[in-house]
Amino acid sequence: MMRPSADLLEVYVCLEPIDFRKGINGLAAMIERELSLNPFATALYVFSNRRRDQVKILCWERNGFCLWQKRLEQDRFHWLRRMDSRVEVITGQQLNWLLDGYDIARFKPHKSLQYSGIS
């Protein structure tokens, strides 16, 4: 199974459900026009349907787009809540938690600490 790397720095989650008939061209156009983002950037763009039982992930890979899809047979994804924007930025690790069924709004790791020395 192919999964996104936990080291990804930019994962954009579209908070509103989309029409799942959209393919690569429709999603790329939506990223650019409606979300005001660059579909050719080194990032993942994550979308869900209205029932929250399917996810599509679009990314640009050097010379073409890749489209990944997951459909749940019984459950629903715990989608992020809509705040003031149409898109939320999460980490690759949080995306994998979302795909595994965790509610990432509640399930967050400790913050990383950075030290320059011991005194």
Biopython code that builds the backbone (N, CA, C, O; Angstrom):
import numpy as np
from Bio.PDB.StructureBuilder import StructureBuilder

atoms = [
    (1, "MET", "N", (0.831, -1.190, 0.000)),
    (1, "MET", "CA", (0.000, 0.000, 0.000)),
    (1, "MET", "C", (0.866, 1.241, 0.000)),
    (1, "MET", "O", (1.886, 1.288, 0.688)),
    (2, "MET", "N", (0.478, 2.228, -0.750)),
    (2, "MET", "CA", (1.203, 3.495, -0.807)),
    (2, "MET", "C", (0.581, 4.454, 0.186)),
    (2, "MET", "O", (-0.637, 4.631, 0.215)),
    (3, "ARG", "N", (1.419, 5.070, 0.995)),
    (3, "ARG", "CA", (0.953, 6.060, 1.980)),
    (3, "ARG", "C", (1.828, 7.296, 1.859)),
    (3, "ARG", "O", (2.999, 7.194, 1.493)),
    (4, "PRO", "N", (1.268, 8.470, 2.164)),
    (4, "PRO", "CA", (2.071, 9.690, 2.166)),
    (4, "PRO", "C", (3.149, 9.628, 3.242)),
    (4, "PRO", "O", (2.953, 9.025, 4.298)),
    (5, "SER", "N", (4.263, 10.243, 2.969)),
    (5, "SER", "CA", (5.361, 10.291, 3.926)),
    (5, "SER", "C", (4.967, 11.142, 5.132)),
    (5, "SER", "O", (4.328, 12.185, 4.990)),
    (6, "ALA", "N", (5.353, 10.685, 6.305)),
    (6, "ALA", "CA", (5.077, 11.446, 7.530)),
    (6, "ALA", "C", (5.912, 12.725, 7.581)),
    (6, "ALA", "O", (5.621, 13.621, 8.373)),
    (7, "ASP", "N", (6.957, 12.818, 6.736)),
    (7, "ASP", "CA", (7.847, 13.979, 6.731)),
    (7, "ASP", "C", (7.355, 15.122, 5.847)),
    (7, "ASP", "O", (8.018, 16.157, 5.762)),
    (8, "LEU", "N", (6.220, 14.960, 5.194)),
    (8, "LEU", "CA", (5.706, 16.018, 4.326)),
    (8, "LEU", "C", (5.475, 17.293, 5.115)),
    (8, "LEU", "O", (4.952, 17.264, 6.229)),
    (9, "LEU", "N", (5.869, 18.406, 4.526)),
    (9, "LEU", "CA", (5.715, 19.680, 5.216)),
    (9, "LEU", "C", (4.415, 20.384, 4.874)),
    (9, "LEU", "O", (3.866, 21.100, 5.712)),
    (10, "GLU", "N", (3.905, 20.195, 3.649)),
    (10, "GLU", "CA", (2.709, 20.913, 3.242)),
    (10, "GLU", "C", (1.631, 19.948, 2.764)),
    (10, "GLU", "O", (1.744, 19.333, 1.704)),
    (11, "VAL", "N", (0.599, 19.834, 3.563)),
    (11, "VAL", "CA", (-0.569, 19.047, 3.205)),
    (11, "VAL", "C", (-1.770, 19.971, 3.405)),
    (11, "VAL", "O", (-2.058, 20.403, 4.522)),
    (12, "TYR", "N", (-2.456, 20.263, 2.321)),
    (12, "TYR", "CA", (-3.609, 21.166, 2.361)),
    (12, "TYR", "C", (-4.884, 20.337, 2.337)),
    (12, "TYR", "O", (-5.100, 19.543, 1.421)),
    (13, "VAL", "N", (-5.721, 20.523, 3.340)),
    (13, "VAL", "CA", (-6.993, 19.801, 3.437)),
    (13, "VAL", "C", (-8.112, 20.771, 3.088)),
    (13, "VAL", "O", (-8.300, 21.788, 3.755)),
    (14, "CYS", "N", (-8.848, 20.442, 2.036)),
    (14, "CYS", "CA", (-10.020, 21.238, 1.673)),
    (14, "CYS", "C", (-11.122, 20.899, 2.673)),
    (14, "CYS", "O", (-11.507, 19.737, 2.796)),
    (15, "LEU", "N", (-11.626, 21.886, 3.376)),
    (15, "LEU", "CA", (-12.571, 21.644, 4.461)),
    (15, "LEU", "C", (-13.997, 21.376, 3.976)),
    (15, "LEU", "O", (-14.776, 20.719, 4.666)),
    (16, "GLU", "N", (-14.332, 21.879, 2.806)),
    (16, "GLU", "CA", (-15.663, 21.667, 2.262)),
    (16, "GLU", "C", (-15.684, 20.406, 1.403)),
    (16, "GLU", "O", (-14.698, 20.110, 0.728)),
    (17, "PRO", "N", (-16.775, 19.667, 1.414)),
    (17, "PRO", "CA", (-16.854, 18.484, 0.547)),
    (17, "PRO", "C", (-16.875, 18.898, -0.922)),
    (17, "PRO", "O", (-17.324, 19.989, -1.273)),
    (18, "ILE", "N", (-16.376, 17.995, -1.774)),
    (18, "ILE", "CA", (-16.342, 18.272, -3.210)),
    (18, "ILE", "C", (-17.172, 17.236, -3.958)),
    (18, "ILE", "O", (-17.549, 16.203, -3.404)),
    (19, "ASP", "N", (-17.445, 17.527, -5.213)),
    (19, "ASP", "CA", (-18.103, 16.599, -6.123)),
    (19, "ASP", "C", (-17.063, 15.553, -6.524)),
    (19, "ASP", "O", (-16.081, 15.889, -7.186)),
    (20, "PHE", "N", (-17.260, 14.308, -6.139)),
    (20, "PHE", "CA", (-16.260, 13.282, -6.359)),
    (20, "PHE", "C", (-16.190, 12.788, -7.803)),
    (20, "PHE", "O", (-15.416, 11.879, -8.105)),
    (21, "ARG", "N", (-16.976, 13.364, -8.686)),
    (21, "ARG", "CA", (-16.820, 13.068, -10.109)),
    (21, "ARG", "C", (-15.628, 13.810, -10.683)),
    (21, "ARG", "O", (-15.177, 13.499, -11.785)),
    (22, "LYS", "N", (-15.108, 14.799, -9.940)),
    (22, "LYS", "CA", (-13.946, 15.556, -10.408)),
    (22, "LYS", "C", (-12.722, 14.651, -10.444)),
    (22, "LYS", "O", (-12.459, 13.879, -9.522)),
    (23, "GLY", "N", (-11.993, 14.776, -11.533)),
    (23, "GLY", "CA", (-10.743, 14.046, -11.691)),
    (23, "GLY", "C", (-9.566, 14.985, -11.528)),
    (23, "GLY", "O", (-9.675, 16.027, -10.881)),
    (24, "ILE", "N", (-8.453, 14.616, -12.112)),
    (24, "ILE", "CA", (-7.220, 15.397, -11.972)),
    (24, "ILE", "C", (-7.404, 16.832, -12.464)),
    (24, "ILE", "O", (-7.063, 17.774, -11.749)),
    (25, "ASN", "N", (-7.930, 17.010, -13.657)),
    (25, "ASN", "CA", (-8.064, 18.368, -14.210)),
    (25, "ASN", "C", (-8.996, 19.232, -13.376)),
    (25, "ASN", "O", (-8.685, 20.392, -13.108)),
    (26, "GLY", "N", (-10.132, 18.687, -12.963)),
    (26, "GLY", "CA", (-11.076, 19.450, -12.157)),
    (26, "GLY", "C", (-10.519, 19.822, -10.800)),
    (26, "GLY", "O", (-10.736, 20.935, -10.320)),
    (27, "LEU", "N", (-9.798, 18.895, -10.174)),
    (27, "LEU", "CA", (-9.206, 19.183, -8.863)),
    (27, "LEU", "C", (-8.081, 20.208, -8.973)),
    (27, "LEU", "O", (-7.976, 21.104, -8.136)),
    (28, "ALA", "N", (-7.242, 20.081, -9.998)),
    (28, "ALA", "CA", (-6.141, 21.041, -10.188)),
    (28, "ALA", "C", (-6.695, 22.442, -10.423)),
    (28, "ALA", "O", (-6.173, 23.417, -9.881)),
    (29, "ALA", "N", (-7.745, 22.545, -11.223)),
    (29, "ALA", "CA", (-8.370, 23.845, -11.467)),
    (29, "ALA", "C", (-8.970, 24.408, -10.184)),
    (29, "ALA", "O", (-8.866, 25.608, -9.928)),
    (30, "MET", "N", (-9.588, 23.569, -9.390)),
    (30, "MET", "CA", (-10.178, 23.999, -8.122)),
    (30, "MET", "C", (-9.111, 24.498, -7.153)),
    (30, "MET", "O", (-9.313, 25.503, -6.472)),
    (31, "ILE", "N", (-7.982, 23.807, -7.088)),
    (31, "ILE", "CA", (-6.876, 24.219, -6.221)),
    (31, "ILE", "C", (-6.425, 25.626, -6.596)),
    (31, "ILE", "O", (-6.215, 26.478, -5.732)),
    (32, "GLU", "N", (-6.282, 25.851, -7.881)),
    (32, "GLU", "CA", (-5.779, 27.141, -8.353)),
    (32, "GLU", "C", (-6.824, 28.252, -8.227)),
    (32, "GLU", "O", (-6.513, 29.331, -7.723)),
    (33, "ARG", "N", (-8.042, 28.007, -8.674)),
    (33, "ARG", "CA", (-9.056, 29.066, -8.733)),
    (33, "ARG", "C", (-9.756, 29.314, -7.409)),
    (33, "ARG", "O", (-9.879, 30.459, -6.974)),
    (34, "GLU", "N", (-10.215, 28.253, -6.767)),
    (34, "GLU", "CA", (-11.043, 28.422, -5.569)),
    (34, "GLU", "C", (-10.240, 28.489, -4.276)),
    (34, "GLU", "O", (-10.628, 29.187, -3.340)),
    (35, "LEU", "N", (-9.113, 27.761, -4.217)),
    (35, "LEU", "CA", (-8.299, 27.763, -2.996)),
    (35, "LEU", "C", (-7.120, 28.720, -3.082)),
    (35, "LEU", "O", (-6.434, 28.952, -2.088)),
    (36, "SER", "N", (-6.880, 29.280, -4.272)),
    (36, "SER", "CA", (-5.767, 30.211, -4.521)),
    (36, "SER", "C", (-4.416, 29.620, -4.137)),
    (36, "SER", "O", (-3.573, 30.294, -3.546)),
    (37, "LEU", "N", (-4.226, 28.350, -4.484)),
    (37, "LEU", "CA", (-2.963, 27.652, -4.230)),
    (37, "LEU", "C", (-2.374, 27.183, -5.553)),
    (37, "LEU", "O", (-3.057, 27.187, -6.577)),
    (38, "ASN", "N", (-1.115, 26.781, -5.530)),
    (38, "ASN", "CA", (-0.416, 26.322, -6.729)),
    (38, "ASN", "C", (-0.471, 24.797, -6.813)),
    (38, "ASN", "O", (0.175, 24.126, -6.008)),
    (39, "PRO", "N", (-1.219, 24.230, -7.757)),
    (39, "PRO", "CA", (-1.305, 22.770, -7.844)),
    (39, "PRO", "C", (0.005, 22.098, -8.233)),
    (39, "PRO", "O", (0.142, 20.884, -8.089)),
    (40, "PHE", "N", (0.980, 22.882, -8.731)),
    (40, "PHE", "CA", (2.271, 22.333, -9.130)),
    (40, "PHE", "C", (3.313, 22.392, -8.007)),
    (40, "PHE", "O", (4.456, 21.981, -8.203)),
    (41, "ALA", "N", (2.929, 22.893, -6.846)),
    (41, "ALA", "CA", (3.842, 22.980, -5.701)),
    (41, "ALA", "C", (4.125, 21.587, -5.153)),
    (41, "ALA", "O", (3.388, 20.638, -5.422)),
    (42, "THR", "N", (5.201, 21.477, -4.381)),
    (42, "THR", "CA", (5.535, 20.219, -3.715)),
    (42, "THR", "C", (4.662, 20.096, -2.478)),
    (42, "THR", "O", (5.090, 20.404, -1.366)),
    (43, "ALA", "N", (3.436, 19.644, -2.685)),
    (43, "ALA", "CA", (2.455, 19.563, -1.599)),
    (43, "ALA", "C", (1.409, 18.521, -1.972)),
    (43, "ALA", "O", (1.312, 18.094, -3.122)),
    (44, "LEU", "N", (0.636, 18.128, -0.977)),
    (44, "LEU", "CA", (-0.513, 17.259, -1.207)),
    (44, "LEU", "C", (-1.775, 18.076, -0.977)),
    (44, "LEU", "O", (-1.822, 18.935, -0.097)),
    (45, "TYR", "N", (-2.792, 17.797, -1.777)),
    (45, "TYR", "CA", (-4.089, 18.458, -1.651)),
    (45, "TYR", "C", (-5.119, 17.373, -1.395)),
    (45, "TYR", "O", (-5.293, 16.464, -2.207)),
    (46, "VAL", "N", (-5.806, 17.474, -0.252)),
    (46, "VAL", "CA", (-6.683, 16.412, 0.233)),
    (46, "VAL", "C", (-8.137, 16.875, 0.175)),
    (46, "VAL", "O", (-8.466, 17.981, 0.603)),
    (47, "PHE", "N", (-9.002, 16.012, -0.363)),
    (47, "PHE", "CA", (-10.416, 16.323, -0.536)),
    (47, "PHE", "C", (-11.263, 15.168, -0.019)),
    (47, "PHE", "O", (-10.818, 14.022, 0.025)),
    (48, "SER", "N", (-12.496, 15.493, 0.371)),
    (48, "SER", "CA", (-13.435, 14.473, 0.819)),
    (48, "SER", "C", (-14.792, 14.711, 0.168)),
    (48, "SER", "O", (-15.096, 15.814, -0.284)),
    (49, "ASN", "N", (-15.595, 13.659, 0.129)),
    (49, "ASN", "CA", (-16.962, 13.782, -0.367)),
    (49, "ASN", "C", (-17.886, 14.206, 0.784)),
    (49, "ASN", "O", (-17.451, 14.320, 1.930)),
    (50, "ARG", "N", (-19.141, 14.433, 0.467)),
    (50, "ARG", "CA", (-20.109, 14.911, 1.462)),
    (50, "ARG", "C", (-20.326, 13.903, 2.588)),
    (50, "ARG", "O", (-20.489, 14.302, 3.741)),
    (51, "ARG", "N", (-20.332, 12.611, 2.279)),
    (51, "ARG", "CA", (-20.565, 11.585, 3.300)),
    (51, "ARG", "C", (-19.326, 11.327, 4.168)),
    (51, "ARG", "O", (-19.410, 10.639, 5.186)),
    (52, "ARG", "N", (-18.196, 11.873, 3.767)),
    (52, "ARG", "CA", (-16.922, 11.707, 4.490)),
    (52, "ARG", "C", (-16.485, 10.240, 4.557)),
    (52, "ARG", "O", (-15.837, 9.825, 5.518)),
    (53, "ASP", "N", (-16.840, 9.465, 3.543)),
    (53, "ASP", "CA", (-16.384, 8.084, 3.492)),
    (53, "ASP", "C", (-15.378, 7.847, 2.370)),
    (53, "ASP", "O", (-14.952, 6.716, 2.134)),
    (54, "GLN", "N", (-15.000, 8.937, 1.673)),
    (54, "GLN", "CA", (-13.995, 8.848, 0.619)),
    (54, "GLN", "C", (-13.044, 10.032, 0.697)),
    (54, "GLN", "O", (-13.422, 11.132, 1.100)),
    (55, "VAL", "N", (-11.805, 9.780, 0.304)),
    (55, "VAL", "CA", (-10.773, 10.811, 0.263)),
    (55, "VAL", "C", (-10.050, 10.712, -1.069)),
    (55, "VAL", "O", (-9.754, 9.618, -1.551)),
    (56, "LYS", "N", (-9.767, 11.872, -1.658)),
    (56, "LYS", "CA", (-8.893, 11.958, -2.829)),
    (56, "LYS", "C", (-7.724, 12.855, -2.468)),
    (56, "LYS", "O", (-7.891, 13.873, -1.796)),
    (57, "ILE", "N", (-6.533, 12.466, -2.922)),
    (57, "ILE", "CA", (-5.323, 13.245, -2.683)),
    (57, "ILE", "C", (-4.655, 13.491, -4.031)),
    (57, "ILE", "O", (-4.372, 12.551, -4.773)),
    (58, "LEU", "N", (-4.405, 14.752, -4.339)),
    (58, "LEU", "CA", (-3.764, 15.130, -5.598)),
    (58, "LEU", "C", (-2.393, 15.711, -5.307)),
    (58, "LEU", "O", (-2.223, 16.470, -4.354)),
    (59, "CYS", "N", (-1.421, 15.357, -6.126)),
    (59, "CYS", "CA", (-0.089, 15.956, -6.011)),
    (59, "CYS", "C", (0.578, 15.985, -7.375)),
    (59, "CYS", "O", (0.278, 15.171, -8.249)),
    (60, "TRP", "N", (1.480, 16.930, -7.541)),
    (60, "TRP", "CA", (2.304, 17.047, -8.735)),
    (60, "TRP", "C", (3.601, 16.317, -8.462)),
    (60, "TRP", "O", (4.243, 16.557, -7.440)),
    (61, "GLU", "N", (3.997, 15.429, -9.362)),
    (61, "GLU", "CA", (5.227, 14.662, -9.190)),
    (61, "GLU", "C", (6.112, 14.851, -10.412)),
    (61, "GLU", "O", (6.024, 14.077, -11.365)),
    (62, "ARG", "N", (6.931, 15.831, -10.398)),
    (62, "ARG", "CA", (7.949, 16.151, -11.389)),
    (62, "ARG", "C", (7.446, 16.364, -12.810)),
    (62, "ARG", "O", (7.728, 17.403, -13.406)),
    (63, "ASN", "N", (6.711, 15.411, -13.367)),
    (63, "ASN", "CA", (6.291, 15.541, -14.765)),
    (63, "ASN", "C", (4.821, 15.163, -14.988)),
    (63, "ASN", "O", (4.396, 14.934, -16.121)),
    (64, "GLY", "N", (4.060, 15.101, -13.908)),
    (64, "GLY", "CA", (2.645, 14.775, -14.044)),
    (64, "GLY", "C", (1.954, 14.705, -12.699)),
    (64, "GLY", "O", (2.599, 14.640, -11.652)),
    (65, "PHE", "N", (0.633, 14.718, -12.744)),
    (65, "PHE", "CA", (-0.158, 14.644, -11.526)),
    (65, "PHE", "C", (-0.381, 13.192, -11.102)),
    (65, "PHE", "O", (-0.460, 12.292, -11.939)),
    (66, "CYS", "N", (-0.478, 12.984, -9.801)),
    (66, "CYS", "CA", (-0.851, 11.698, -9.213)),
    (66, "CYS", "C", (-2.153, 11.907, -8.441)),
    (66, "CYS", "O", (-2.316, 12.911, -7.747)),
    (67, "LEU", "N", (-3.066, 10.966, -8.565)),
    (67, "LEU", "CA", (-4.326, 11.026, -7.841)),
    (67, "LEU", "C", (-4.489, 9.735, -7.070)),
    (67, "LEU", "O", (-4.466, 8.647, -7.646)),
    (68, "TRP", "N", (-4.655, 9.860, -5.750)),
    (68, "TRP", "CA", (-4.796, 8.712, -4.844)),
    (68, "TRP", "C", (-6.179, 8.800, -4.233)),
    (68, "TRP", "O", (-6.644, 9.888, -3.893)),
    (69, "GLN", "N", (-6.840, 7.662, -4.090)),
    (69, "GLN", "CA", (-8.186, 7.655, -3.531)),
    (69, "GLN", "C", (-8.344, 6.519, -2.533)),
    (69, "GLN", "O", (-7.815, 5.425, -2.732)),
    (70, "LYS", "N", (-9.080, 6.790, -1.453)),
    (70, "LYS", "CA", (-9.422, 5.766, -0.466)),
    (70, "LYS", "C", (-10.914, 5.846, -0.191)),
    (70, "LYS", "O", (-11.466, 6.929, 0.006)),
    (71, "ARG", "N", (-11.562, 4.682, -0.180)),
    (71, "ARG", "CA", (-12.988, 4.594, 0.128)),
    (71, "ARG", "C", (-13.166, 3.673, 1.325)),
    (71, "ARG", "O", (-12.679, 2.543, 1.330)),
    (72, "LEU", "N", (-13.868, 4.165, 2.340)),
    (72, "LEU", "CA", (-14.172, 3.351, 3.509)),
    (72, "LEU", "C", (-15.447, 2.559, 3.238)),
    (72, "LEU", "O", (-16.381, 3.064, 2.615)),
    (73, "GLU", "N", (-15.477, 1.335, 3.704)),
    (73, "GLU", "CA", (-16.631, 0.481, 3.472)),
    (73, "GLU", "C", (-17.732, 0.669, 4.515)),
    (73, "GLU", "O", (-18.908, 0.468, 4.211)),
    (74, "GLN", "N", (-17.361, 1.055, 5.756)),
    (74, "GLN", "CA", (-18.385, 1.192, 6.790)),
    (74, "GLN", "C", (-18.283, 2.486, 7.579)),
    (74, "GLN", "O", (-19.309, 3.028, 7.989)),
    (75, "ASP", "N", (-17.106, 2.987, 7.802)),
    (75, "ASP", "CA", (-16.914, 4.137, 8.686)),
    (75, "ASP", "C", (-16.894, 5.455, 7.921)),
    (75, "ASP", "O", (-17.123, 5.497, 6.712)),
    (76, "ARG", "N", (-16.617, 6.525, 8.654)),
    (76, "ARG", "CA", (-16.466, 7.867, 8.101)),
    (76, "ARG", "C", (-15.136, 8.442, 8.587)),
    (76, "ARG", "O", (-14.652, 8.087, 9.661)),
    (77, "PHE", "N", (-14.559, 9.321, 7.795)),
    (77, "PHE", "CA", (-13.359, 10.033, 8.219)),
    (77, "PHE", "C", (-13.750, 11.132, 9.195)),
    (77, "PHE", "O", (-14.793, 11.764, 9.032)),
    (78, "HIS", "N", (-12.929, 11.361, 10.200)),
    (78, "HIS", "CA", (-13.132, 12.467, 11.146)),
    (78, "HIS", "C", (-12.513, 13.706, 10.502)),
    (78, "HIS", "O", (-11.322, 13.973, 10.662)),
    (79, "TRP", "N", (-13.330, 14.449, 9.780)),
    (79, "TRP", "CA", (-12.825, 15.583, 9.017)),
    (79, "TRP", "C", (-12.630, 16.790, 9.909)),
    (79, "TRP", "O", (-13.294, 16.929, 10.936)),
    (80, "LEU", "N", (-11.722, 17.658, 9.516)),
    (80, "LEU", "CA", (-11.466, 18.888, 10.260)),
    (80, "LEU", "C", (-12.681, 19.802, 10.185)),
    (80, "LEU", "O", (-13.389, 19.826, 9.178)),
    (81, "ARG", "N", (-12.913, 20.545, 11.242)),
    (81, "ARG", "CA", (-14.051, 21.447, 11.301)),
    (81, "ARG", "C", (-13.733, 22.736, 10.550)),
    (81, "ARG", "O", (-12.580, 23.162, 10.488)),
    (82, "ARG", "N", (-14.728, 23.327, 10.004)),
    (82, "ARG", "CA", (-14.569, 24.550, 9.238)),
    (82, "ARG", "C", (-14.420, 25.735, 10.181)),
    (82, "ARG", "O", (-15.274, 25.964, 11.038)),
    (83, "MET", "N", (-13.364, 26.466, 10.028)),
    (83, "MET", "CA", (-13.145, 27.668, 10.842)),
    (83, "MET", "C", (-13.381, 28.892, 9.961)),
    (83, "MET", "O", (-14.496, 29.106, 9.485)),
    (84, "ASP", "N", (-12.354, 29.688, 9.743)),
    (84, "ASP", "CA", (-12.482, 30.902, 8.946)),
    (84, "ASP", "C", (-12.030, 30.728, 7.500)),
    (84, "ASP", "O", (-12.280, 31.599, 6.667)),
    (85, "SER", "N", (-11.366, 29.614, 7.193)),
    (85, "SER", "CA", (-10.831, 29.436, 5.852)),
    (85, "SER", "C", (-11.433, 28.206, 5.181)),
    (85, "SER", "O", (-12.157, 27.436, 5.812)),
    (86, "ARG", "N", (-11.134, 28.030, 3.918)),
    (86, "ARG", "CA", (-11.634, 26.891, 3.151)),
    (86, "ARG", "C", (-10.638, 25.742, 3.141)),
    (86, "ARG", "O", (-10.944, 24.639, 2.687)),
    (87, "VAL", "N", (-9.432, 26.020, 3.655)),
    (87, "VAL", "CA", (-8.377, 25.004, 3.627)),
    (87, "VAL", "C", (-7.608, 25.044, 4.940)),
    (87, "VAL", "O", (-7.439, 26.106, 5.539)),
    (88, "GLU", "N", (-7.148, 23.888, 5.379)),
    (88, "GLU", "CA", (-6.354, 23.766, 6.609)),
    (88, "GLU", "C", (-5.036, 23.097, 6.240)),
    (88, "GLU", "O", (-5.013, 22.176, 5.424)),
    (89, "VAL", "N", (-3.945, 23.555, 6.835)),
    (89, "VAL", "CA", (-2.633, 22.955, 6.590)),
    (89, "VAL", "C", (-2.326, 21.995, 7.730)),
    (89, "VAL", "O", (-2.393, 22.369, 8.901)),
    (90, "ILE", "N", (-1.988, 20.751, 7.380)),
    (90, "ILE", "CA", (-1.619, 19.747, 8.368)),
    (90, "ILE", "C", (-0.296, 19.114, 7.962)),
    (90, "ILE", "O", (0.227, 19.404, 6.885)),
    (91, "THR", "N", (0.241, 18.264, 8.805)),
    (91, "THR", "CA", (1.497, 17.568, 8.515)),
    (91, "THR", "C", (1.211, 16.223, 7.844)),
    (91, "THR", "O", (0.074, 15.752, 7.820)),
    (92, "GLY", "N", (2.261, 15.622, 7.305)),
    (92, "GLY", "CA", (2.129, 14.284, 6.742)),
    (92, "GLY", "C", (1.718, 13.265, 7.791)),
    (92, "GLY", "O", (0.943, 12.355, 7.498)),
    (93, "GLN", "N", (2.225, 13.403, 9.006)),
    (93, "GLN", "CA", (1.844, 12.495, 10.090)),
    (93, "GLN", "C", (0.361, 12.625, 10.411)),
    (93, "GLN", "O", (-0.329, 11.622, 10.595)),
    (94, "GLN", "N", (-0.125, 13.854, 10.479)),
    (94, "GLN", "CA", (-1.546, 14.076, 10.754)),
    (94, "GLN", "C", (-2.422, 13.518, 9.629)),
    (94, "GLN", "O", (-3.510, 13.004, 9.889)),
    (95, "LEU", "N", (-1.954, 13.615, 8.383)),
    (95, "LEU", "CA", (-2.701, 13.035, 7.269)),
    (95, "LEU", "C", (-2.813, 11.526, 7.430)),
    (95, "LEU", "O", (-3.882, 10.957, 7.209)),
    (96, "ASN", "N", (-1.740, 10.884, 7.804)),
    (96, "ASN", "CA", (-1.784, 9.436, 8.012)),
    (96, "ASN", "C", (-2.709, 9.071, 9.174)),
    (96, "ASN", "O", (-3.406, 8.059, 9.113)),
    (97, "TRP", "N", (-2.720, 9.882, 10.223)),
    (97, "TRP", "CA", (-3.664, 9.643, 11.322)),
    (97, "TRP", "C", (-5.096, 9.775, 10.819)),
    (97, "TRP", "O", (-5.955, 8.961, 11.157)),
    (98, "LEU", "N", (-5.353, 10.802, 10.011)),
    (98, "LEU", "CA", (-6.687, 11.009, 9.442)),
    (98, "LEU", "C", (-7.100, 9.795, 8.608)),
    (98, "LEU", "O", (-8.228, 9.316, 8.720)),
    (99, "LEU", "N", (-6.187, 9.301, 7.774)),
    (99, "LEU", "CA", (-6.485, 8.136, 6.935)),
    (99, "LEU", "C", (-6.689, 6.870, 7.759)),
    (99, "LEU", "O", (-7.390, 5.952, 7.333)),
    (100, "ASP", "N", (-6.077, 6.822, 8.937)),
    (100, "ASP", "CA", (-6.238, 5.667, 9.828)),
    (100, "ASP", "C", (-7.495, 5.756, 10.685)),
    (100, "ASP", "O", (-7.815, 4.806, 11.400)),
    (101, "GLY", "N", (-8.218, 6.881, 10.629)),
    (101, "GLY", "CA", (-9.470, 7.002, 11.357)),
    (101, "GLY", "C", (-9.423, 7.813, 12.628)),
    (101, "GLY", "O", (-10.414, 7.875, 13.355)),
    (102, "TYR", "N", (-8.292, 8.440, 12.915)),
    (102, "TYR", "CA", (-8.205, 9.257, 14.126)),
    (102, "TYR", "C", (-8.818, 10.631, 13.911)),
    (102, "TYR", "O", (-8.815, 11.149, 12.794)),
    (103, "ASP", "N", (-9.334, 11.212, 14.961)),
    (103, "ASP", "CA", (-9.808, 12.590, 14.954)),
    (103, "ASP", "C", (-8.600, 13.458, 15.259)),
    (103, "ASP", "O", (-8.218, 13.605, 16.420)),
    (104, "ILE", "N", (-7.998, 14.034, 14.231)),
    (104, "ILE", "CA", (-6.734, 14.751, 14.438)),
    (104, "ILE", "C", (-6.923, 16.083, 15.147)),
    (104, "ILE", "O", (-5.946, 16.676, 15.605)),
    (105, "ALA", "N", (-8.149, 16.566, 15.248)),
    (105, "ALA", "CA", (-8.382, 17.791, 16.013)),
    (105, "ALA", "C", (-8.140, 17.546, 17.500)),
    (105, "ALA", "O", (-7.795, 18.472, 18.234)),
    (106, "ARG", "N", (-8.317, 16.307, 17.944)),
    (106, "ARG", "CA", (-8.111, 15.960, 19.354)),
    (106, "ARG", "C", (-6.828, 15.177, 19.597)),
    (106, "ARG", "O", (-6.294, 15.177, 20.706)),
    (107, "PHE", "N", (-6.343, 14.521, 18.574)),
    (107, "PHE", "CA", (-5.205, 13.613, 18.698)),
    (107, "PHE", "C", (-3.965, 14.309, 18.153)),
    (107, "PHE", "O", (-3.658, 14.197, 16.966)),
    (108, "LYS", "N", (-3.254, 15.025, 19.013)),
    (108, "LYS", "CA", (-2.076, 15.762, 18.582)),
    (108, "LYS", "C", (-0.886, 15.373, 19.448)),
    (108, "LYS", "O", (-1.028, 15.180, 20.655)),
    (109, "PRO", "N", (0.277, 15.258, 18.837)),
    (109, "PRO", "CA", (1.462, 14.914, 19.615)),
    (109, "PRO", "C", (1.991, 16.126, 20.383)),
    (109, "PRO", "O", (1.535, 17.252, 20.185)),
    (110, "HIS", "N", (2.945, 15.877, 21.246)),
    (110, "HIS", "CA", (3.621, 16.965, 21.945)),
    (110, "HIS", "C", (4.386, 17.808, 20.941)),
    (110, "HIS", "O", (4.788, 17.316, 19.887)),
    (111, "LYS", "N", (4.585, 19.062, 21.261)),
    (111, "LYS", "CA", (5.356, 19.937, 20.388)),
    (111, "LYS", "C", (6.814, 19.513, 20.393)),
    (111, "LYS", "O", (7.337, 19.056, 21.409)),
    (112, "SER", "N", (7.470, 19.671, 19.237)),
    (112, "SER", "CA", (8.906, 19.397, 19.138)),
    (112, "SER", "C", (9.673, 20.511, 19.817)),
    (112, "SER", "O", (9.343, 21.686, 19.653)),
    (113, "LEU", "N", (10.684, 20.157, 20.571)),
    (113, "LEU", "CA", (11.523, 21.133, 21.248)),
    (113, "LEU", "C", (12.867, 21.226, 20.533)),
    (113, "LEU", "O", (13.396, 20.218, 20.064)),
    (114, "GLN", "N", (13.409, 22.417, 20.453)),
    (114, "GLN", "CA", (14.690, 22.658, 19.812)),
    (114, "GLN", "C", (15.634, 23.312, 20.810)),
    (114, "GLN", "O", (15.335, 24.380, 21.344)),
    (115, "TYR", "N", (16.759, 22.681, 21.059)),
    (115, "TYR", "CA", (17.756, 23.236, 21.979)),
    (115, "TYR", "C", (19.065, 23.420, 21.240)),
    (115, "TYR", "O", (19.381, 22.679, 20.309)),
    (116, "SER", "N", (19.823, 24.418, 21.669)),
    (116, "SER", "CA", (21.124, 24.655, 21.067)),
    (116, "SER", "C", (22.265, 24.206, 21.970)),
    (116, "SER", "O", (23.418, 24.173, 21.540)),
    (117, "GLY", "N", (21.959, 23.863, 23.202)),
    (117, "GLY", "CA", (22.992, 23.407, 24.114)),
    (117, "GLY", "C", (22.407, 23.106, 25.493)),
    (117, "GLY", "O", (21.239, 23.380, 25.769)),
    (118, "ILE", "N", (23.247, 22.542, 26.337)),
    (118, "ILE", "CA", (22.828, 22.219, 27.705)),
    (118, "ILE", "C", (23.582, 23.160, 28.635)),
    (118, "ILE", "O", (24.801, 23.297, 28.531)),
    (119, "SER", "N", (22.863, 23.804, 29.540)),
    (119, "SER", "CA", (23.557, 24.698, 30.477)),
    (119, "SER", "C", (23.186, 24.398, 31.901)),
    (119, "SER", "O", (23.678, 25.055, 32.818)),
]
sb = StructureBuilder()
sb.init_structure("model")
sb.init_model(0)
sb.init_chain("A")
sb.init_seg("    ")
for serial, (resi, resn, name, xyz) in enumerate(atoms, 1):
    if name == "N":
        sb.init_residue(resn, " ", resi, " ")
    sb.init_atom(name, np.array(xyz, "f"), 0.0, 1.0, " ", f" {name:<3s}", serial, name[0])
structure = sb.get_structure()
